[in-house]
Amino acid sequence: MSKSIEQLGFSKINIGLAITGKRDDGYHNIDSIFQSIRLADSIYFAKHHSVVFSGIAPELPQYIQDLIPYDERNLALKALREVQAYTGCKAGAAIHLLKRVPAAAGLGGGSADAAAMLLGLNKFWDLRLTTEELMTLGAKLGSDVPFLLKGGTARGTGRGEELNYHSSPDPHWLLLVKPEVSISTAVAYGRYNGQSKASSDTITTVLSHLKNNDLYAAFTSSANTFEELLFPDHEELISCKEFFTSRGYPTIMTGSGPTMVVLLDKATQALALQEEIKNSGHNWLSLITKTCTQEDVQ
């Protein structure tokens, strides 16, 4: 057993997301490009005679902190229970989760924590689980977890767990902007009527641009079915996206929202935009980060 370790849980964005149909199991099929970003939570592991789990999110607004449970509802703790059940391991650990990724934001924060827990426990308890075993455990926890176990850039189909990995574009600066809008993913999916401007052809086009290392074209050619489903009822999402597109910045909504992802050339642009957001009186959480390569997330 290791003395103490830190395991990062990198979050993700979706560069385009098409809902392609409803499944017999009640879920929906999607087609999307998953891209790891450097914004990450940390899970710390230290020796202890039993399992003790705690967490904190001091950098996030109070309304987001209030959304994050640190009991058996937490996806990271559910991942630990899956490991215990699968391996029969009775070892202890003092585990502390430091949240930096906003919850309910379309960034896969909870899934990133589950992935980090699986990876961290495998090292800390010296379990020697294979990548395939970890992927199987991850898929039981959530559709985004398998991708976040490996990270980088991948096309995800099925529920998002069927992954085809590709080389990542060069790192680019991003500004993540989350309006104070609460959106239920289940409600959003419930509005899907089988029609979407975003399609698998859209995602194929996005992927071709990524293969050419052209993130700008990937952003501007992408589309997200959830924008079609949510924008009509959430005017703030429209105004948030237009705040940046009207200034010439490629901007997309990630996942089921509500976070907008603004593509930038340099960090100073992000700082200037944060000042403009503040001066405009918008109560939007904004975070500066970069896209990851596969090497960044190892």
Rosetta blueprint (number, residue, H / E / L):
1 M L
2 S L
3 K L
4 S E
5 I E
6 E E
7 Q E
8 L E
9 G E
10 F E
11 S E
12 K E
13 I E
14 N E
15 I E
16 G E
17 L E
18 A E
19 I E
20 T E
21 G E
22 K E
23 R L
24 D L
25 D L
26 G L
27 Y L
28 H E
29 N E
30 I E
31 D E
32 S E
33 I E
34 F E
35 Q E
36 S E
37 I E
38 R E
39 L E
40 A E
41 D E
42 S E
43 I E
44 Y E
45 F E
46 A E
47 K L
48 H L
49 H L
50 S L
51 V E
52 V E
53 F E
54 S E
55 G E
56 I E
57 A L
58 P L
59 E L
60 L L
61 P L
62 Q H
63 Y H
64 I H
65 Q H
66 D L
67 L L
68 I L
69 P L
70 Y L
71 D L
72 E L
73 R L
74 N L
75 L H
76 A H
77 L H
78 K H
79 A H
80 L H
81 R H
82 E H
83 V H
84 Q H
85 A H
86 Y H
87 T H
88 G L
89 C L
90 K L
91 A L
92 G L
93 A E
94 A E
95 I E
96 H E
97 L E
98 L E
99 K L
100 R L
101 V L
102 P L
103 A L
104 A L
105 A L
106 G L
107 L L
108 G L
109 G H
110 G H
111 S H
112 A H
113 D H
114 A H
115 A H
116 A H
117 M H
118 L H
119 L H
120 G H
121 L H
122 N H
123 K H
124 F H
125 W L
126 D L
127 L L
128 R L
129 L L
130 T L
131 T H
132 E H
133 E H
134 L H
135 M H
136 T H
137 L H
138 G H
139 A H
140 K H
141 L H
142 G L
143 S L
144 D L
145 V H
146 P H
147 F H
148 L H
149 L H
150 K H
151 G L
152 G L
153 T E
154 A E
155 R E
156 G E
157 T E
158 G L
159 R L
160 G L
161 E L
162 E E
163 L E
164 N E
165 Y E
166 H E
167 S L
168 S L
169 P L
170 D L
171 P L
172 H L
173 W E
174 L E
175 L E
176 L E
177 V E
178 K E
179 P L
180 E L
181 V L
182 S L
183 I L
184 S L
185 T H
186 A H
187 V H
188 A H
189 Y H
190 G H
191 R L
192 Y L
193 N L
194 G L
195 Q L
196 S L
197 K L
198 A L
199 S L
200 S H
201 D H
202 T H
203 I H
204 T H
205 T H
206 V H
207 L H
208 S H
209 H H
210 L H
211 K H
212 N L
213 N L
214 D L
215 L H
216 Y H
217 A H
218 A H
219 F H
220 T H
221 S H
222 S L
223 A L
224 N E
225 T H
226 F H
227 E H
228 E H
229 L H
230 L H
231 F H
232 P H
233 D H
234 H L
235 E H
236 E H
237 L H
238 I H
239 S H
240 C H
241 K H
242 E H
243 F H
244 F H
245 T H
246 S L
247 R L
248 G L
249 Y L
250 P L
251 T E
252 I E
253 M E
254 T L
255 G L
256 S L
257 G L
258 P L
259 T L
260 M E
261 V E
262 V E
263 L E
264 L E
265 D L
266 K L
267 A H
268 T H
269 Q H
270 A H
271 L H
272 A H
273 L H
274 Q H
275 E H
276 E H
277 I H
278 K H
279 N H
280 S L
281 G L
282 H L
283 N L
284 W L
285 L E
286 S E
287 L E
288 I E
289 T E
290 K E
291 T E
292 C L
293 T L
294 Q L
295 E H
296 D H
297 V H
298 Q L
